[in-house]
Amino acid sequence: MLVSRVAGLCSLQHGHIGFTGPLSQHLLGYNSIVNAVRQSLRDLVEVAATHMFLTGSCNRHAEIQLIAMKLPFLLANNCALSIAVKSYFDELVSNDANPTSPETKARVLTTASERYFPQALDIAGDLKRAFELWDAIYGAIPDSARWKDTNDWLAARR
């Protein structure tokens, strides 16, 4: 679940027909919290930028629309990649074979892309990106037994 939550900070590349796949009430709720924090941070950045323009601390003749689009926290996160990661791990764990073998991982990846996420554009690439994000965040987290145990568990199941 911890890896799935981290994956929610990225997005799944998906066809333009809307999300088709499994859902997770827990991850949808977690995504709501992430989006509330993201929106609050966006509001804070916009207030700071507005203050800079109103007080003359920056060039008032700048292209404000261009600047607004470059400010961070513009787009909302979605939890599709979180759900894809969770589904991948659920399928690995529930599989009768060895969940760490390359054959099992390849079969589960094929099942996920065909059955659970048929409109995903690159499920393997998205999972790889989620695991790279995990590595980056794990490297920045101070020593924690839960994170270390999760990282050790994840290492064999990528």
Buried (B, 14 or more C-beta within 10 A) or exposed (E): BBBBBBBBBBBBBBEEEEBEBBEBEBBBEBBEEBBEEBEEEBEEBEEEBEEEBEEEEEEEEEEEEEEEEEEEBEEEBBBBBBBBBBBBBBBBEEBEEEBEEEEBBEBBBEBBBEEBBEBBEEBEEBBEBBBEBBEEEBEEEEEEEEBEEBBEEBEEBE
